Amino acid sequence: MNTSSCIGISTMKPYCRILISYKSSSIFSNFNNLSKSQTKQFNSRRFRSRDSQITGYIGVIESNRRCFIVSGSNWGRSKVFLDHVDKIWSSSSGRGRGSLVISHVASDLRNLSTSTSVDSTANVVNEKGFERIYIQGGLNVKPLVLDKVVEAGHGLVQEEESSRVGLDGSGVNTDEDSKGLGERKVSEIEEEAWRLLRNAVVSYCGNPVGTVAANDPVDKQPLNYDQVFIRDFVPSALAFLLNGEEEIVKNFLLHTLQLQSWEKTVDCYSPGQGLMPASFKVRTVPLDGNEEAFEDVLDPDFGESAIGRVAPVDSGLWWIILMRAYGKITGDYALQERVDVQTGIRLILNLCLADGFDMFPTLLVTDGSCMIDRRMGIHGHPLEIQALFYSALRCSREMLIINDGTKNLVAAINNRLSALSFHIREYYWVDMKKINEIYRYKTEEYSMDATNKFNIYPDQIPSWLVDWFPEEGGYLIGNLQPAHMDFRFFTLGNLWAIVSSLGTPQQNDGILNLIEAKWDDLVAQMPLKICYPALEYEEWRIITGSDPKNTPWSYHNGGSWPTLLWQFTLACIKMGRPELAQKAVSLAEKRLSADQWPEYYDTRSGRFIGKQSRLFQTWTIAGFLASKMLLENPEKASFLFWEEDYELLETCVCALNKSGRKKCSRFAARSQILSSEK
């Protein structure tokens, strides 16, 4: 099993502070053969960094020596400081309880990921204490925080920093000069939500790194709901960021990034290196049978423990989206410019942009590879994955540093963005006009000029759709493959198509028009349906395999998920219709607290709490808070959505016009969009 650990000694509670081991690949170089010029600087007891925080690693070279590598804002440059332990930590030979110690470990410190060139320095560190020293790693080492180390009698003791995140809700940022929302009144329900959200925070080595999926105190069998999921943490991250609290989000981004490079194996087969974990759990385990020693261990799940053993395709996409949001909201763009972050983005994109047999620009995935993580007939090219993929590509294009090593990747991103947007807009969109066109399709067309390119049979149009479709509005279908169109309405994919401008401006308006027209079906008593309609009877038995959790109008099969509120709010604000989001938030606010913040609701109208729904579900809580803050400060929403990219409309990579075989239809699509903007 892959584990990342840090060790401390305490008889009271964990003080995980010193990095001891890392199973998988190591990031430390072998420093046994350092030059004399390098070692001269190691004996200095005073050193400076760019700011009040010192970034680097701690490694063990010998039993009586320590290596401290300090990185500045440019992660690729680092410094090495080496000194005897008694000079660095204490002149006293004794150690009291609570003192920091370093155990003996193997010296296979190798493969340093970046350069060790010397960077400029600043800020002298006091001899008697290090204030908030961040031991932040590279590709394979976790960020680690030493809050404060001071001398006290014999040995060193840690002085805990008082948290600014109060459990009673008092930690809600009300400082007008902060990066948060400024002074505002908080309702009782919001205070409760903040308290619950902060109670769900998970700490690793004394630092917040995420929130558990659910924190129900009476749940005796949490299964994997006590883990930190990447997709689940996104609304939590946005709530914290909008409130001016960025530390937990930064820690989360760096920890999950370092998990990316771990070995992942299922039945002797390993997936691509860029795969991000679906979740991770912080475990505290005894160290070598010593009751007074322990270590915090990160235990990730890449799908090898998941139901169905499905790789989480959306995790890497959400990670990229959150990285961009962090920079936009906080203004801290240095994080995304770090070498390890840039490498992580490239690894994810290499997985997504790898050549294959597919004829389409959409991403081909298996069933259960996203929020709908059980068998629901979404294998192929589900809309949710395509919308997140498109968003991640746009994020990456903004964040990647263009140089000789990335220019080809950026070109590939631009090409894929252009092809993907055209494909989704042209072939996934349905409205009354399109449905009538499909109804009159000719089949078995063999021609470059075929109208029915995917050989869709008109009888595939479901009977429920004929009477359900409103006169105005439309939506993007759930899936498209040869001879198959999934006409179900999937909420997350359609909302994220609006947010990312994957749809045209008219299509985005049409999606909200349809939601408003079909409010009683898609919202009803609790927003919002994850998909509509539910699979029932024989269709449910065949497609879900008679899944007892995905019975009709429950869970992923037509259940109502309050966490979708924040995405609905974001889409409504972008399209200038915040009143629609306010209506949904007010509806949810009446029930969520009284119902103890369920994960999802059952029945066609969302009247009942889900039969297997976890209570005090964190992304339900965070989604509500993020929605409230976005509605109160709609200008913040602009950090999280994208406008139409007109440069993409100028890009055509199909080269059909050069061959003379067929005139590219993308120019007609571009003309349609540009004319609608006038």
TIDO-347660 format. One record per residue: z, y, x of N, C-alpha, C in turn; residue in one letter. Coordinates in steps of 0.1 Angstrom, whole numbers, plus 2048, in hexadecimal, padded with zeros to 3 digits. Layout:
<sites>
ZYXZYXZYXA
...
</sites>
This chain:
<sites>
8007F480880080080080080C809M
7F88168057F882380C80482B809N
80B830812816839810816845819T
81B85081481D85B81C82C85F81BS
83386182684186282484786D82ES
85387282A85A87B832869877831C
87187983B87E87383C88987D83EI
89587B8388A088483B8AD87C839G
8B888183C8C587A83B8CE882832I
8D487C8288DD88381F8E5879817S
8F187C8148FA87480C8FA8797FET
8F48847FB8F488A7EE8E78897E6M
8DC88F7EC8CF88E7E68C588F7F1K
8B888D7ED8AD88C7F78AB89A7FEP
8AA89A80C8A68A581489A8A081CY
88E89E81588389981C87C8A4824C
87D8A48318788AF83886F8AB844R
8718A084A86A89D85685F892854I
85389585784888B85684A880860L
84B87385C84D86886584185F866I
83B85C85A83085285B825855851S
81A85085480F85184B80684584DY
80683D8437FE8308437F083483EK
7E682F8447D88328437D4839850S
7CB84384F7C784985C7D085485FS
7D385686C7DC8608717D586C875S
7DC8788747D58848777D988A885I
7E288388B7E78898987DF8848A4F
7DD88D8AC7D68898B97E08848C3S
7DC87D8CD7E58788D77E78838E1N
7F38888E27F68938EA7FC88F8F8F
7FB8828FC80187E9087FA884914N
7ED8889137E688D91E7E389C91DN
7ED8A39187EB8B29177EA8B8924L
7E28C39257E08CA9327ED8D2935S
7EE8D79417F98DF9457F98EC93EK
7ED8F293C7EC8FF9357F18FE927S
7EF8F29217F38F09138028EE912Q
8088E791C8168E491B81F8F091ET
81A8FA92582290592982890C91DK
81F90D91282491590682E90D8FEQ
82F9009018388F88F88478FB8FAF
84B8FF90685990190985E90F903N
8569168FD85A9238F78629208EAS
86E9268E98769258DD87392F8D3R
86B9398D68679438CD8589428CBR
8539438BF8449438BD84294B8B0F
83594F8AF8329578A382695189CR
82595488F81A95088681595C87FS
80A95A87880496587180D96C866R
81596486081E96985682C962857D
83496484C84195F84C84195084BS
83694A84883593B84682E935852Q
83392A85782C92486382691785EI
81A91586181390985B80F900867T
8128F386480E8E986E8138DB86BG
8158D387681A8C68748268C387DY
82E8B98798378B48838348A5886I
8338A289283089489683A8908A1G
83B8838A484487E8AE83B8798B9V
83E87E8C583787A8D18408708D9I
84C8738DC85586B8E386386B8DBE
86C8638E08798628D988086F8DAS
87E8778E48868838E787D8908E6N
87188F8E286889A8E186189B8D4R
85E8A78D08588AA8C384B8B28C4R
8418B08BC8358B88BC8348C08B0C
8328CD8B18318D68A58248DD8A6F
81B8DB89D80E8E189D80E8EC893I
80B8F889680B90388D7FD90888AV
7FA90987D7ED90D8797EE91B873S
7E59248757E493086E7DC92F862G
7D793A85C7D093A8507C2933852S
7BD93485F7B292C8627B791E866N
7B591485D7BB90785F7B690086BW
7AA90386F7A38FC87A7A9900887G
7B190B8887B790F8957C690C894R
7CB90689F7D990289F7DF9048ACS
7ED9048AC7F49058B97FE8F98BAK
8018F68C680A8EB8C88168F08D0V
8228ED8CA82E8F08D08368E38D3F
83B8E28DF8428D68E284F8D98E9L
85A8D48E58678D78EC8708CB8E9D
87B8CB8F18858C18EF88C8C38E2H
8918B98DB8978BA8CE8A38C38CFV
8AB8C18DA8B88C98DB8B58D88DDD
8A98DC8E28A68EA8E48A18F08D7K
8998E88CF8938ED8C389E8EE8B8I
8A58E38B58AE8E28AA8BC8E68ACW
8C28E28B68D08E58B88D58E28C6S
8DF8E98CB8E58E68D88F08DD8D6S
8F48DA8CA8FF8D18C78FA8C28C7S
9018B98CD8FD8AB8CD9018A48C0S
90A8AA8B890F8A38AC9068A68A0G
90689E8968FF8A088A90889D87ER
9098A78769118A586A90989F85FG
90F89D8539088988488FF8A3843R
8F389F83F8E98A983A8E18AF846G
8E38AB8528DB8B085D8CE8A985ES
8C48AF8648B78AA8658B68A1871L
8AF8968708AD88C87B89F88887AV
89B88388688D87D88788E86F88DI
88986588588A85888A87E854893S
8808498998758448A286A83E89AH
85E84289E85283C8978488398A2V
83E83189D83382E8A782B83A8ABA
8258398B681E8458BC80F8448BAS
80A83F8AF7FC83F8AD7F784C8A7D
7FA8578AE7F68648A97E88678AEL
7DF8678A67D18698AB7C886F8A0R
7BC8718A47B187689A7B5883894N
7B988D89C7BC89A8967AF89F890L
7B08A48847A48A887C79D8B5881S
7A58BE8877A08CB88A7A38CF899T
79E8DA89C79F8DF8AA7AE8E38ADS
7B28E38B97BF8E78BD7BE8F48C5T
7B58FD8C27B490A8C97BF9138C5S
7C391C8CE7CE9258CC7CA9318C3V
7D19338B97CF93F8B07D894A8B3D
7D69568AD7DE9618AF7EB95F8A7S
7F69658AC8039638A680A9708A1T
81496E89981C97989482997588FA
83297E88D83F97B88784897288FN
85297789685B96F89E864967895V
86695B89886F95289187D953897V
88795488F89595589489994889AN
8A19498A58A593D8AC8AE9348A3E
8B693A89B8C09328938BB92C886K
8AF92F8838AA92987689B92B874G
89592286E88792386A88792685BF
88193185788093484987392F843E
87492583A86992083285D91C83BR
86091284485590E84D84C904845I
8409078438378FE83C8308F4846Y
8338E884482C8DE84D8208D9845I
8158E084680A8DC83D7FF8D5846Q
7FB8CA8407F28C28487E48C5847G
7DC8BB84C7CE8BC84B7C98B2841G
7C08AA8457BA8A183B7C4896836L
7CD89283F7D588783C7E488983CN
7E989683C7F789883D7FB8A2832V
80689F82C80B8A78218118B4825K
8108BE81C8178CB81E8268C881DP
82E8CE82683C8CB8268448D8828L
84F8DA8218568E78228648E5827V
8678ED8318758EE83687A8FB830L
8838FA82688790782088E910829D
89990A8308A09128398A9908842K
8A990A84F8B19028578BA90B85FV
8C790A85E8D19128658DB90A86CV
8E190F8768EC90887D8F990A875E
9018FF87490D90086D9178F6873A
91F8FA87C9288F18829218E788BG
9238DA88991C8D089190F8CC88AH
9048CF8908F78CA88B8F18D5882G
8E78D287B8E08DB8728E18D7864L
8E28E085B8E28DD84D8D78E5846V
8D38E083B8C88E78348CF8F0829Q
8CA8FC8288CF90581E8C4906813E
8C89018078BE9017FC8BB90F7F7E
8AE9117F48AA91D7EE8AB91C7DFE
8B09277D98B29277CA8A49287C4S
8A19207BA89491F7B489292B7ABS
8869307AB88493B7A187E935794R
87E92879387992278788691D780V
88A92577689792176F894917764G
89D90E76289C90475889E90974AL
8A49157498A691B73C89B924737D
89092573F88692E73B88793B741G
89293E74989494B74E88A94D75AS
88494375F87B94576A86D94A766G
86B94D75985E95275585C96075BV
85196176284E96D76A84C979761N
85598376385398F75B85299C764T
84F99977084D9A477A83F9AA778D
83E9B77748319BD7728299BE77FE
8309BE78A8289C07978249B279CD
8289A779582499A79A816997797S
81298B79B80498679880498078AK
80F97F78481097877780C98176BG
81297E76080D985754814992751L
81E9957598259A275682F9A074CG
8369AB7488419AA73F83C9A6731E
84299D72A83E99971D849992716R
84999270985398B70184F97D700K
85997470185796670085E9606F4V
8579596EC85D9546E08669486E3S
86E9446DA8779386DC86F92C6DFE
86492A6D885C91E6DB85691F6E9I
85292B6EE84D92C6FB858929706E
86492E70386F92C70C87291D70DE
87191670287390870286890170AE
85C90670885190070F85290271EA
85690E722858910731863907736W
86E90672F8798FE7348748EF735R
86D8EA72C8688DC72C85E8DB738L
8558E573984B8E47448528E3752L
85C8EB7548638EB76186B8DF763R
8708D97588778CD75986E8C175DN
8618C375B8588B875E8538B976CA
8578C47748528C67818578BA78AV
84E8B57938518AB79C8528B17AAV
85C8AD7B285E8B37C085B8A87CAS
8558AB7D58538A27E08588A97EDY
8628A37F38688A97FF86E8B77FBC
8738B87EF87A8C47EB8718CF7E6G
8648CC7E585A8D77E08538D27D4N
8508DB7CB8498D77BE83B8D47C1P
8368C87BC8288C47BF8218C07B2V
8278C27A681F8BF79A8298BD78FG
8248B878382C8B57788288A7772T
8328A076E83089376882889475BV
82288975881988974C82288B73FA
82D88573F836886733845885738A
84E88C73285C88C73686588A72AN
86387F72386B87B71887887471DD
88387A71B89087572089486771AP
88F86470E89285870788884D709V
87D85071187384671387883C71ED
87A83071B87F82672487481F72CK
86782072785C81A72E851825730Q
85282D73A84983873B83B834740P
83A82774482D82274A82982C755L
81D83275481983B75F81A84A75AN
82184C74F82385A74B82D861753Y
83485A75C83D861766836865773D
82886477382186877E81A87677CQ
81587B78780E8887877FF885787V
7F988877C7EA88677A7E389377DF
7D88927847D089E7887CB8A577BI
7C589E7727C08A57667CB8AA75DR
7D68A375D7E18A87547E88B475AD
7E78B67687EE8C176E7E78CE76DF
7DA8CD7697D28DA7697D78E475FV
7DB8E17537E18EB74A7EE8F074FP
7F68E77558038EB75B8008F5766S
7F68F276F7F38FB77A7EF909775A
7E790976A7E39167657EE91E75FL
7F791775880391E75380B92475EA
80E91C76981592277480E92D77BF
80192C77D7F99367837F994377BL
7F794276E7F694D765804954765L
80E94D76881C953768820957777N
81695778081995C78D820952796G
82094579382793B79B81D9327A1E
81A9347AE80F92D7B48139227BDE
81F9227C18239187CC82190A7C7E
8249067BB8238F87B68148F47B6I
80C8FE7B27FD8FB7B17F78F97BFV
7FB9017C97F69007D67FB8F27DCK
8088EF7DA80D8E27DF8058D67D9N
8038D77CC7FB8CD7C57ED8CB7CBF
7E68D67CD7D98D57D27D88CF7E0L
7E28D27E87E28CD7F67E68BF7F6L
7F08BB7EF7F58AD7EF7EA8A47E9H
7E48A77DE7D989E7D97CD89E7E2T
7CA8A97E97C08A97F37C289F7FEL
7CF89E8037D289580E7D2886809Q
7D48847FC7D38777F77C58727F6L
7BB87B7F67AD8787F57A886F7FFQ
7AD87080C7A88698177AE85B819S
7B88588107BE84B8117B583F80EW
7B88348137B08288117B3823802E
7A88207FC7A981C7EE7A180F7ECK
7A78047E87A17F77E87A57F07DBT
79B7EA7D479D7E17C97947D57CCV
79B7CA7CD7957BD7D078B7BE7DCD
7917C37E77897C47F377D7CD7F3C
77D7D67E97727E07E97787EE7E8Y
7727F77F07788057F176D80E7ECS
7718187E37688227DE76582C7E8P
75E8377E475A8427EE7678497F3G
76584F7FE7718568057758627FDQ
76D8687F67708757EF7788737E2G
77A8677DD7818647D178F86A7D1L
7928727C679F8777C57A786E7BCM
7B586D7BE7BD8647B57BE8697A7P
7C086079E7C28647907D086A78FA
7DA8647977E78697967EF8657A2S
7FB86A7A48048657AE8128667A9F
81B85E7B082985E7AC8318607B9K
83B8687B884586A7C385085F7C2V
8518577CC85B84D7CC86584F7D7R
87284E7D487C84F7DE8818417E2T
88083D7EE88382F7F288C82F7FEV
8958257FF89E82480A896823817P
89C82782289682682F89D81B837L
89681183A89B8068438A980183ED
8AB8008318B87FB82C8C480482EG
8C28108338CD81A8358CF821828N
8DB8208238DF8268168DF835816E
8E183A8228E18498238D484F828E
8CA84782A8BD84C82E8B3848824A
8A985082289F84D81789285481CF
88785181487B85881687485A809E
86E8668078658687FC8578637FFD
85285C7F68458557F883B8597ECV
82F85D7F08258607E681D8537E4L
81C84F7D78168437D380A8467CAD
7FE8487CF7F384C7C77EC8407BFP
7E58437B47DE8397AD7CF83E7ACD
7C68377B37B883A7B27B08327A8F
7B882C79F7B28247957B4815797G
7BA8117A37BC8037A57C87FE79DE
7D08077977DB80378E7D9807780S
7CE80E77D7CB8137707C7808767A
7C880A75A7C48007507B4800751I
7AF7F47547A17F375579C7F5763G
7A47FA76C7A17FC77A79580577BR
79581077478A81A77478D82677DV
78482978678683478F785842787A
78E84B78A78F858783785862788P
77986178276E86A786772878785V
77987C77A77B88A777786890780D
78E88878779988E78F79489779AS
78A8937A278489C7AC77E8A87A6G
7788A779A7718B379477C8BD790L
7878B878A7928C07867988C7792W
7998C079D7A08C57A97988D17AEW
78B8D07AE7828DB7B37838E77A9I
7838E479C7858EF7927928F6794I
79D8EF7967AA8F57987AB8FD7A5L
7A48F87AF7A48FF7BC79E90D7BAM
79390D7B378C91A7B17959237A8R
79C91D79E7A49257957B092B79DA
7B69237A67C19287AF7BD9347B6Y
7B19347BD7AC93F7C47AA94B7BCG
7A39497B07A09547A77AD95B7A2K
7B795479E7C395A7987CC9607A2I
7CE9597AE7D795E7B87D19677C2T
7C49677C47BE96E7CE7BF9687DCG
7C595C7DC7C79557E97BB94C7ECD
7B09527F17A494B7F47A5943802Y
7AF9468097B193F8167B3930814A
7B992C8097BC91E8077AE916806L
7A591C7FF7989157FD790915809Q
79391E81378B91F81F79191682AE
79C90F8287A19068327988FB835R
7988F684178F8EB8457918DF83CV
79D8DB83A7A08CF83279B8D0824D
79D8DC81E7988DF8107898DE810V
7828E58197748E481976F8D681BQ
7758CE8237728C08257748B8818T
77F8BB8127828B48057778B77FBG
7738C37F97698C77F075C8BF7F3I
7588BF80074C8B980474C8AA801R
7588A38037598958017578927F2L
75D89A7E975B8987DB74C89A7D7I
7468A47DC7388A77D972F89C7DEL
7328967EA72A88C7EF72A87F7E6N
73587D7E07368727D672D8757CAL
72E8817C57278857B87188877BBC
71488B7C670688E7C96FF8837D0L
7058777D26FF86C7D96F38677D1A
6E88647D96DC85F7D36DF8517CCD
6D884F7C16D98427BA6CC83F7B3G
6CD8367AA6C18327A26BF83A796F
6C88437926C784A7866BC854786D
6B585577B6AA85F7796AE86C774M
6BB86E7716C087A76A6CA881774F
6CB88E7726D589677A6E3894776P
6E588E76B6F388C7666FA88176ET
70788176E70F87877671286B76EL
70E86077471085376E71E84D770L
72584A76673384576773583A75EV
74083376074482875874D82D74CT
75082474375982873876782B73DD
76E83473777C83673B77E83E748G
77484674C77684C75977A85B758S
77F85F74D78386D74B78F86E742C
79087973A79C87A73179C86E728M
79186A72379085E71B790852724I
79B84D72879C84373379E83572ED
79983272179982571C78A823716R
78781671377A81370F77781A701R
76E82370276A82B6F675B82D6F5M
7538256FC7458266FC73F832702G
74683870C74184471273A842720I
738835723732832730724837730H
71F83B73C71284073D71384F742G
70F85873A70F86673E71786F733H
72486C73272C87372872C88372BP
72C88A72072C89972173789E729L
74389972774F89E72E74D89E73DE
74989374274789275173C89C755I
73189E74D7268A775172B8B5751Q
7338B97487388C77477418CA753A
74A8C07567538C276174B8C176EL
7418B976F7398B877B7328C577DF
72C8CB7737258D877472F8E3778Y
73B8E37737458ED7777498EB785S
74B8DF78974F8DC7977448E07A1A
7388DE79D72D8E37A672D8F27A7L
72F8F979C72F90879D73B90C7A5R
7479067A37529097AB7509077BAC
74A8FC7BD7478F97CB73D9027D2S
7339067CA72A9107D073191D7D3R
73B9217CB74292D7CE74B92B7DAE
7519207DC75C91E7E67579197F4M
74C9127F474790C80174391780AL
74791681774391F82173691A826I
72C92382571E91F82971C920838I
71991583E71591484C70B90984EN
70890685A6FE8FC85D7028EE857D
70F8EC8567148DF8517148DE842G
7138E983B7148E982C7088EE825T
6FE8F482D6F38FB8266EB8F181EK
6E98E48236E28DA81B6EA8D680FN
6F78D58106FF8D28046FE8DD7FAL
6FE8E97FE6FD8F47F46F08F47EDV
6E58F17F56D88F07EF6D88E57E5A
6DE8D97E86DE8CE7DE6E68D27D2A
6F18DA7D36F98DF7C86F08E77BFI
6E98F07C56E08F97BD6D68F17B5N
6D08E87BC6C68DF7B56CB8D77AAN
6D78D27AC6DE8C97A16E28D2796R
6E78DE7996EB8E778E6E08EB785L
6D58EE78B6C98F17836C48E677AS
6C38DA7806BE8CE7796C88CA76EA
6D58CB7716DF8C67686E08CF75CL
6E08DD75E6E08E67536D48E474AS
6C98E374F6BD8E17476BE8D473FF
6C28C97456C38BC73F6CC8BD733H
6D88C27356E28C272A6DD8CB71FI
6D88D77226D48E17186C88DB710R
6C08D47166B38D07106B58C3708E
6BD8BA70D6BE8AC7076CB8A9700Y
6D68B07036E38AD6FD6E58B56F0Y
6DE8C06EF6E18C96E46DB8C46D7W
6E38C56CC6DE8C26BF6E38CC6B5V
6DA8D06AC6DD8D86A16D48D3695D
6D48DA68A6CC8D467F6BD8D3682M
6B88DD68A6AA8DC68D6A78D0696K
6B08CE6A06AE8C36A96B08B56A3K
6BA8B469A6BC8A86926B08A468AI
6AA8AE68469E8AC67C6928A8685N
6928AD6916878A969A68989B69FE
6958976A16988896A569588069AI
69888468E69587C682686878681Y
67D88168666F87F68566987A693R
67287669C66D8716A96638656A7Y
6598656B06518596B26578526BEK
6568456BD65C83D6C86528366D0T
6568306DB64E8286E46428316EAE
64683D6ED63C8476F363B844702E
63084270762D84071562484C71AY
62B85671F62386272262C86C72AS
62687473262D87E73963088972FM
62988A72462B89571A63389070ED
63A88570F64187F70464B8886FFA
64C8896F26578916EB66488A6EBT
66387D6E866F8746E867186E6F5N
6768766FF67687170D68086570FK
68A86470769485A70969284E6FFF
68784F6F86848446EE6908426E4N
69484D6DE69F84C6D46998486C7I
69F83E6C169B83A6B46A18426A9Y
69984769F69F8506956AA84A68DP
6AA83D68C6B58366846C283768BD
6C283C6986CF83E69E6D7849699Q
6D18526916D885E68B6E2858682I
6EF85A6846F985467B6FA85A66EP
6FD8536646FD858656708863654S
71386365B71D86D65A71887B65FW
70E87B66870A88766E70188F665L
6F988865C6F088E6536F789864AV
70289464470989C63B7138A5641D
7178A264D7228A965471D8B665BW
7108B666070B8C166870A8CE660F
7108D966570F8E665F7018EC660P
6FE8F56586F18FC6596F0904666E
6FB90A66A6FB91267670490B680E
70090C68D7089066987028F969CG
7088F46A77048E76AC70E8E36B7G
70A8D96BF7138D46C970C8CC6D3Y
7128C96DE70C8C06E87118B26E6L
7088A86E570C89B6E17148956ECI
71B8896E97248846F371E87C6FEG
7118776FD70C86F7076FD86D704N
6F586B70F6E786970E6E285F718L
6DC8557136D684A71C6C9846716Q
6C183E71D6B58397176B883170AP
6B18366FF6B28306F26C08316ECA
6C883B6F16D583C6EB6DA84B6ECH
6DE8506E06E485D6DF6F285B6D8M
6FD85F6DE70A85E6D870C86B6D1D
70B86B6C470C8786BC71A87C6B9F
7248756BE73287A6BC7348876C3R
73D88F6BD74189C6C274D89B6CBF
74B89D6D875689C6E275B8AA6E5F
7678AD6E276C8BB6E276C8C06F1T
7738B96FA7748BE7077678C170EL
75D8B870D7508BB71374A8C770DG
74A8C97007448D56FA74B8E26FEN
7598E16FE7608ED70275D8F1710L
75D8E771975B8EA72774D8EE72AW
7438EA7217368EE7237358FD720A
73D90271773E911714744918720I
75091272475791972F74E91A73CV
74791073F73F91074B73191574AS
72D91973D71F91D73A71591273DS
71990673B7108FB73C7068FC730L
70B9017247039037196FD91171AG
6F29147126EC9217116F692A709T
6F493770A6FD9407026FC93D6F3P
6F09396EE6EE9366E06F59296DDQ
6F491F6E66FB9126E470A9146E4Q
70F91C6ED71D91E6ED7229246E0N
71B92E6DB71F9346CE71E9296C3D
7139216C47129176BA71D90C6B9G
7229096C572D9006C673A9056BEI
73D9126C17489186BA74691A6ABL
73991D6A873691D699738910693N
7349056997378F86937458F5692L
74D8F869C75C8F569B7628FD690I
75E90A68E76391268375F90C676E
75290867574D9036687538F6665A
7578EE66F75D8E166C76B8E0671K
7728EB66E7808ED6727898E266CW
7878DE66078F8D465978D8C6660D
7828C46667808B766D7848B767BD
7828C26837848C26917928C8695L
7988D068C7A58D568E7AF8D0684V
7AC8D36777B58CE66C7C38D366EA
7CD8CA66F7DB8CE6707E08CE67EQ
7D88CA6887DC8CB6967D08CB69FM
7CE8D66A67C28D66AF7C58CE6BBP
7BA8C86C17AD8C66BC7A98B86BEL
79F8B46B579A8A66B67948A46C4K
7978996CA7918966D77838916D5I
78088B6CA7728886C77718866B7C
7658886B27638866A47558806A2Y
75487769875F870691765864699P
76E85E69377485269976B846697A
76C83C6A076583069F76D827695L
76782168B76E81968176780C67FE
76F80367976A7F66757637EE680Y
7577E967D7507E168774D7E9694E
7497F56927467FE69E7527FF6A7E
75E8016A176A8016A976D7F46B1W
76A7E96AA76D7DC6B07647D96BCR
7577DD6BA74D7DA6C474E7E46D0I
7507F16CD74F7FB6D875C7FB6E0I
7687FB6D97757FC6E077A7EE6E4T
7747E36DF77A7D66E17867D46D9G
7877DA6CD7937D96C579F7DE6CBS
79E7E96D27A97F06D97B47F46D0D
7C07EE6D17CB7F26C77D08006C9P
7CE8066D47D28146D67C881E6D1K
7BB81A6D17B18236CC7AC81F6BFN
7B581C6B67B181A6A87AC8276A2T
7A482669779E8326917A883D68FP
7A48496937AB8556917B8855699W
7B884E6A47C484E6AD7C084F6BBS
7C88556C47C78556D27B985B6D6Y
7B18546DE7A48596E17998576D6H
79C8506CC79384D6C27958566B6N
7938636B879586C6AD7A28726ACG
7AB8706B67B88766B57B88856B8G
7C288C6B57C389B6B77CC89E6C3S
7C68A56CD7CD8A76DA7D08B66DBW
7DD8BA6DA7E08C96DC7DD8CE6EAP
7DC8C66F47D98CB7017CB8D2702T
7C38CE6F97B58D56F97B68E36F4L
7C18E86F07C38F66EC7BF9006F7L
7C38FE7037C090870D7B1909710W
7AA8FE70F79C8FE712795904706Q
79A9026FA7949086EE7969176EFF
7A291B6F37A69296F479D9306FFT
79B92A70A79292F71478493170FL
77F9277087719287037709336F9A
77A9346F077993F6E677A94D6ECC
78394F6F678495C6FD77695F703I
77095570A76495871175995D707K
7599566FB74E95A6F17529656E8M
75D96C6EB7619776E37679746D6G
76D9686D47729646C778195F6C9R
78A9686CE7989636D079F9616C3P
79B9666B87A29646AC7A19556A8E
79694E6AC7959406A979F9386B0L
7A193C6BD7AB9356C57B99386C0A
7BC9456BC7C99486B77CC9406ABQ
7C293E6A27C59366967C992869AK
7C39226A47C69146A87D49146AFA
7D791E6B77E491E6BE7EF9206B4V
7ED9296AA7F792B6A07FA91E698S
7EF9176957F190A68E7F9900696L
7F68FF6A37FE8F66AB80C8FA6ADA
80E9076AE81C90D6B18259096A6E
82190769A82990468F82F8F6690K
8298ED69882D8DF6978318D96A5R
82B8DE6B082D8D86BD83C8D76C1L
8448E16BF8528E16C385A8D86BAS
8578D96AD85E8D06A385B8C26A5A
84F8BF6AA84B8B16AC84E8AC6BAD
8548B46C28588B16D084C8AF6D9Q
8428B86D78378B96E08308AB6E3W
82A8A56D88238986DA8168996E3P
81388E6E880688C6EF7FA88E6E6E
7FA8886DB7EF8886D17F48856C3Y
7EB8886BA7EE8866AB7E487C6A6Y
7E887569B7E086B6957DB870687D
7D38696817CD86A6747C1874674T
7B987466A7AD87C66A7B088B66AR
7BC88F6657BF89D6647C98A166FS
7CD8976787D789A6827E589C67CG
7E98956727F589866B801891671R
7FF88467680A87C67C80A87D68BF
81687D69081787B69F81286E6A3I
80A86D6AE8048616B280D8556B3G
80984A6AE81183E6AE8168396BBK
80F83C6C68138396D38148456DCQ
8158516D581585E6DD8228606E4S
8228646F182D8676F88328756F3R
83F8776F38448846EF84788C6FCL
8488996FA84A8A370683F8A0710F
8338A070B82789E7138248AB71BQ
8238AB7288238B77308168BF72DT
80B8B972C7FF8C172B7FD8C671CW
8048C07138068C770680D8D4707T
8188D370E8218DF7108198EA718I
8138E572380C8EF72C8008F5725A
7F98ED71E7ED8F27177F08FC70DG
7FC8FB7068019056FC804912703F
80B91170F81091C71680392471CL
7FA91C7227EE9237277E692A71CA
7E59247117DE92A7057E5937701S
7F29377007F99436FC7F794E707K
7F894B7137F695571E7E895A71FM
7DE95271C7D095671D7CD960711L
7D395D7057D19656FA7D79736FBL
7E39737027EA9807047E498870FE
7DD9817187D69887247C8982725N
7BF98571C7B297F71C7AA982729P
7AE98D7307A699073C7A8986747E
7B497E7467B69747507AC96874EK
7A796774279E95C73F79195D748A
78D96974C78196A753782963761S
78E96076679095977278C94A771F
78B94676478A93776277D93375BL
77593C75776893875275C93E75AF
75093A75774493E75E73B944754W
73394E75872995475071C94D754E
71195074C70494A74E6FF94D75CE
6FA9437636F59457716E6946770D
6E19537706D395576E6CB95077AY
6D194F7866CA94A7926C593C790E
6CE9347886CA9267866BE92577DL
6BC92F7756B092F76C6A3931774L
6A593778069993978969692D792E
69F92479269E91879B69890C794T
68D9077996878FB7946848F27A0C
68A8E67A06888DD7AB67F8D17A7V
67A8D179B6728C57976648C579EC
65F8D07A16528D17A86478CB7A0A
6488CA79363D8C578B6328CE78AL
6358DB78B62A8E578A6218E5796N
6278E07A161F8DF7AE6168D37ADK
61A8C87A76128BC7A66078BD79CS
6098C67925FF8C77886008BD77DG
60A8B477E60B8AA7746108AF766R
6198B976761F8BE75B6258CC75DK
6238D475462A8E17556398E0752K
6418E575B64F8E47596548EC74DC
65C8E57456618EC73966D8F573BS
6728F574867E8FD74A67B90C749R
66E91074B66B91E74A66C92373CF
66891A73366991D72467891E721A
68091672668F916723695923729A
69092773569593473B691940732R
68594072D68094B72568894C718S
68C9407136949407066A1947708Q
6A89437146B59497176B5957719I
6AB95C7216AA96A7256A6972719L
69E96D71069A9757046A69766FAS
6AF96C6FA6BB96D6F16C59776F6S
6C597A7036CE9837096CA992706E
6BE9947026B99A27006BF9A76F3K
</sites>
